[in-house]
Amino acid sequence: MYLARLKKHNGKLNCVVTMLDDLALAQAKKADAELAAGHDRGPLHGIPWGAKDIISVKNYRTTWGSGAYKDQVFDYDASIVEMLTDAGAVCLAKLSTGELAGGDRWWGGRTNNPWKLDEGASGSSAGPGSATAAGCVPFAIGTETGGSILSPSARCGVTGLRPTFGRVSRYGAMALSWTQDRLGPMCRSVEDCAVVMSVIAKPDGRDLSVSDIPFNWDATLDWRKLRVGYLAQAFGDGDRLPSWKQNDQATLAQLRRMGVDLVPLNVPDFDIELTMLNVEAAVYFDELLRSGRDKLMTDKSRADRFRVSRMIPAVDYLQSQRLRSMMMTQLAAATAGVDVYLAPSTNGNPRLPEGATAPIPAPPPNYSQQHSQMANLACYPGLALPNGFAETGAPTSVLFMAQPFGEAKLLALAKAYQDATGFQLKQPPEFAVG
């Protein structure tokens, strides 16, 4: 069914880089035989999934979304692929990534949003977001450095979890920033994310950043006892789109009706440059620039940014790391009094209208963008989930956040919200499964 849906709908979505029919059929046949023999590997046994195309699947192309790497093949599986295979999951396809994990355009074109095909799926986990929303895969694995799971999840109306840094092994995945990259599930529901996390959140002995802290998902956890906050300033951003703002307020109202006492949080005003990300990306793609193969890239301006980053002084880089540590301390103090907190999706407050130049006067302070950058640099987990629809018919989204390694509580509250609202059950009309 899912292989057929991918092939049927990919012409409109452009979410597949490489179909893995032979691998998928072999894995499915093995799963059927094991289950028939009474060998049940768990809830993912026989469940199809898709891998973002910066994740290595042995002996298949891993193109990183770039013309410079179109024929790249690795002779090993990423750790996350091994873990899901051991759990009996069936890998159907390599799904599109924005070029070198940026945006929703890759060497094969733009990946589209199933809710609004004239719009990109956002990125860089564009294929996972698009394919999951369209019902072409039950779940996918995306990656995030600065919004690449949360943004396409919001755009495509799926539930996407950016785990704590150090939760999931990155072995076998392209690096963009060694101190920020994360892999996580993009699913239809919160509970699906929890099931996938229970398989992939463990050390592998290869990525030494992974902590041996158990992911203790408890579906019976009493979310009513959780301390819950919200970023009042961010929800009040003056440039938020009206439909997003309305649905955000409806989300807060729904939680209050459920008996949640929402505490307003004051997050420090801390502006920090992304110097470390730019430098780390320039290091990883140093060979690309030196070899001249960047001429094969779809977006050559991205290569230009890597070049400029080579000129950042070591002093500036180290100062940015010091500032990052200071910011993390302040953010931890600001969120210490809650288990979970809500923040608006940055998709709801674009800085400029489509096609516009810088407005005059300048837009009001955008606390959503500022907090998103801080939480990402501080390694916080975040969960994007649909919370309604805009006047265009496209989904809107909200963020549930927590301090590092707080995923279990975050997911418990988010599941209660989803159970009460049901937005995750809606499907793009053109791709609805009967």
Long-range contacts (C-beta under 8 A, 24 or more apart in sequence): 2-48, 2-92, 2-136, 2-137, 2-138, 3-48, 3-92, 5-134, 5-135, 5-136, 6-92, 6-93, 6-131, 6-136, 6-137, 9-114, 9-134, 9-136, 9-431, 10-136, 12-112, 12-117, 12-430, 13-111, 13-112, 13-114, 13-117, 13-121, 13-130, 13-131, 13-134, 13-136, 14-96, 14-108, 14-109, 14-110, 14-111, 14-112, 15-95, 15-96, 15-111, 15-112, 15-121, 15-126, 15-127, 15-130, 15-131, 15-134, 15-136, 16-93, 16-94, 16-95, 16-96, 16-127, 16-131, 17-53, 17-61, 17-63, 17-65, 17-93, 17-94, 17-95, 17-96, 17-106, 17-108, 17-127, 18-53, 18-60, 18-61, 18-63, 18-93, 18-94, 19-92, 19-93, 20-57, 20-60, 20-91, 20-92, 20-93, 20-94, 23-57, 23-60, 23-91, 24-48, 24-90, 24-91, 24-92, 24-93, 27-85, 27-89, 27-90, 27-91, 28-90, 31-88, 31-90, 34-88, 41-86, 41-87, 41-88, 42-87, 42-88, 42-199, 43-195, 44-84, 44-87, 44-88, 44-89, 44-195, 44-196, 44-199, 45-87, 45-88, 45-89, 46-88, 46-89, 46-90, 47-88, 47-89, 47-90, 47-138, 47-139, 48-89, 48-90, 48-91, 48-92, 48-137, 48-138, 49-84, 49-89, 49-90, 49-91, 49-92, 49-137, 49-138, 49-139, 49-140, 49-141, 50-91, 50-92, 50-93, 50-94, 50-95, 50-127, 50-128, 50-131, 50-132, 50-136, 50-137, 50-139, 50-140, 50-141, 51-78, 51-80, 51-81, 51-91, 51-93, 51-94, 51-95, 51-140, 51-141, 52-94, 52-95, 52-96, 52-97, 52-125, 52-127, 52-128, 52-140, 52-141, 52-142, 52-143, 53-94, 53-95, 53-96, 53-97, 53-106, 53-127, 54-97, 54-101, 54-143, 54-173, 54-174, 55-80, 55-81, 55-94, 55-141, 55-143, 55-172, 55-173, 55-183, 56-81, 56-172, 56-173, 57-81, 57-91, 57-94, 60-94, 61-94, 62-94, 62-174, 63-94, 63-106, 63-107, 64-97, 64-99, 64-100, 64-101, 64-174, 65-96, 65-97, 65-98, 65-99, 65-100, 65-101, 65-106, 65-107, 65-124, 65-298, 66-99, 66-100, 66-106, 66-107, 66-296, 66-297, 66-298, 67-107, 67-296, 67-297, 67-298, 68-288, 68-293, 68-294, 68-296, 68-297, 70-107, 70-296, 74-172, 76-172, 77-172, 78-169, 78-171, 78-172, 78-173, 79-169, 79-170, 79-171, 79-172, 79-204, 79-206, 79-207, 80-141, 80-168, 80-169, 80-172, 80-173, 80-183, 80-200, 81-172, 82-204, 83-169, 83-199, 83-200, 83-202, 83-204, 84-141, 84-196, 84-199, 84-200, 87-199, 89-199, 92-137, 93-131, 93-137, 95-126, 95-127, 95-128, 95-130, 95-131, 95-137, 95-140, 96-126, 96-127, 96-130, 97-123, 97-124, 97-125, 97-126, 97-127, 97-143, 98-123, 98-124, 98-126, 98-148, 99-297, 99-298, 99-299, 99-302, 100-174, 100-176, 100-285, 100-297, 100-302, 101-143, 101-145, 101-148, 101-174, 101-176, 102-299, 102-302, 103-299, 104-152, 105-298, 105-299, 106-298, 107-298, 113-155, 113-156, 113-394, 114-156, 114-428, 114-430, 114-431, 115-156, 115-157, 115-393, 115-394, 115-395, 115-428, 116-392, 116-393, 116-394, 117-430, 119-155, 119-394, 120-155, 121-152, 121-155, 121-156, 122-151, 122-152, 122-154, 122-155, 122-156, 122-347, 123-148, 123-151, 123-152, 124-148, 124-152, 125-149, 125-152, 125-153, 125-160, 125-186, 126-152, 128-152, 128-186, 129-153, 129-155, 129-156, 129-158, 129-160, 129-186, 130-156, 132-156, 132-158, 132-186, 132-187, 132-188, 133-157, 133-158, 133-427, 133-428, 133-431, 134-428, 134-431, 135-427, 135-431, 135-432, 135-433, 136-431, 138-187, 138-188, 138-192, 139-185, 139-186, 139-187, 139-188, 139-192, 139-196, 140-185, 140-186, 140-187, 141-183, 141-184, 141-185, 141-186, 141-196, 141-200, 142-183, 142-184, 142-185, 142-186, 143-170, 143-173, 143-174, 143-181, 143-182, 143-183, 143-184, 144-181, 144-182, 144-183, 144-184, 144-376, 145-176, 145-177, 145-180, 145-181, 145-182, 145-277, 145-376, 146-180, 146-274, 146-277, 146-373, 146-376, 147-346, 147-372, 147-376, 149-182, 149-184, 149-186, 149-384, 150-345, 150-346, 150-372, 150-382, 150-384, 150-399, 151-346, 151-347, 151-384, 152-186, 153-186, 153-384, 153-385, 153-397, 154-345, 154-347, 154-384, 154-395, 154-396, 154-397, 155-347, 155-394, 155-397, 156-395, 157-386, 157-394, 157-395, 157-397, 157-423, 157-426, 157-428, 158-186, 158-187, 158-188, 158-384, 158-386, 159-186, 159-187, 159-188, 159-189, 159-190, 159-192, 159-193, 159-383, 159-384, 159-385, 159-386, 159-414, 159-418, 159-424, 160-184, 160-185, 160-186, 160-187, 160-193, 160-383, 160-384, 160-385, 161-185, 161-186, 161-187, 161-193, 161-197, 161-381, 161-382, 161-383, 161-407, 161-411, 162-376, 162-381, 162-382, 162-383, 163-197, 163-201, 163-381, 163-407, 164-379, 164-380, 164-381, 164-404, 164-405, 164-406, 164-407, 165-209, 165-379, 165-404, 166-209, 166-210, 166-211, 166-379, 166-404, 167-197, 167-201, 167-210, 167-211, 167-213, 167-215, 167-381, 167-405, 167-407, 168-197, 168-200, 168-201, 168-210, 169-200, 169-203, 169-204, 169-206, 169-207, 169-210, 170-207, 170-209, 171-204, 171-206, 171-207, 174-284, 175-280, 175-284, 176-277, 176-280, 176-281, 176-284, 177-276, 177-277, 177-280, 177-281, 178-209, 178-280, 179-276, 179-280, 180-276, 180-277, 180-280, 180-376, 180-377, 180-379, 188-424, 189-415, 189-418, 189-424, 190-383, 190-385, 190-411, 190-414, 190-415, 190-418, 190-424, 191-219, 191-411, 191-415, 193-383, 193-411, 194-219, 194-411, 194-415, 197-407, 197-411, 201-407, 211-405, 213-405, 215-407, 215-408, 216-408, 217-407, 217-408, 217-411, 218-408, 218-412, 219-412, 219-415, 221-408, 221-409, 221-412, 223-409, 223-412, 223-413, 223-415, 223-416, 224-259, 224-260, 226-260, 226-339, 226-340, 226-409, 226-412, 226-413, 227-263, 227-337, 227-338, 227-339, 227-340, 228-255, 228-260, 228-261, 228-262, 228-263, 228-338, 228-339, 228-340, 228-341, 228-342, 228-413, 229-262, 229-263, 229-264, 229-265, 229-335, 229-337, 229-338, 229-340, 229-341, 229-342, 230-262, 230-263, 230-264, 230-265, 230-341, 230-342, 230-343, 231-264, 231-265, 231-267, 231-341, 231-342, 231-343, 231-344, 231-367, 231-368, 231-371, 232-264, 232-265, 233-266, 233-267, 233-367, 234-267, 234-343, 234-344, 234-367, 234-368, 234-371, 235-344, 236-367, 237-344, 237-349, 237-364, 237-365, 237-366, 237-367, 237-368, 238-363, 238-364, 239-349, 239-350, 239-351, 239-363, 239-364, 239-366, 240-344, 240-348, 240-349, 240-368, 241-348, 241-349, 241-350, 241-390, 243-388, 243-389, 243-390, 243-391, 243-396, 244-344, 244-345, 244-347, 244-348, 244-349, 244-390, 244-396, 245-348, 246-388, 247-387, 247-388, 247-389, 247-390, 247-396, 247-398, 248-344, 248-348, 248-387, 248-396, 248-398, 250-387, 250-388, 251-342, 251-387, 251-388, 251-398, 251-417, 252-342, 254-417, 254-420, 254-421, 255-342, 255-417, 258-416, 258-417, 258-420, 260-413, 262-342, 263-337, 263-338, 265-334, 265-335, 265-337, 265-338, 265-341, 266-334, 267-331, 267-334, 267-335, 267-367, 267-371, 267-374, 268-327, 268-330, 268-331, 268-334, 269-370, 270-326, 270-327, 270-330, 270-331, 270-370, 270-374, 271-370, 272-320, 272-323, 272-324, 272-327, 272-373, 272-374, 272-377, 273-320, 274-373, 275-312, 275-316, 275-317, 275-320, 276-317, 276-320, 276-321, 276-324, 278-305, 278-306, 278-308, 278-309, 278-312, 279-309, 279-312, 279-317, 281-306, 281-309, 282-306, 282-307, 282-309, 282-310, 286-310, 324-377, 327-374, 327-377, 327-378, 328-377, 328-378, 328-379, 331-374, 331-375, 331-378, 331-380, 332-378, 332-403, 335-401, 335-403, 336-403, 339-402, 339-406, 339-409, 339-410, 339-413, 340-400, 340-401, 340-402, 340-406, 340-409, 340-410, 340-413, 341-400, 341-401, 341-402, 342-398, 342-399, 342-400, 342-401, 343-368, 343-371, 343-372, 343-375, 343-382, 343-398, 343-399, 343-401, 344-368, 344-398, 344-399, 345-384, 345-396, 345-397, 345-398, 345-399, 346-372, 347-397, 348-396, 348-397, 375-401, 378-404, 379-404, 380-404, 381-405, 381-406, 381-407, 381-410, 383-410, 383-411, 383-414, 385-414, 385-417, 385-418, 385-423, 385-424, 386-423, 386-424, 386-426, 387-421, 387-423, 388-423, 389-426, 395-423, 395-426
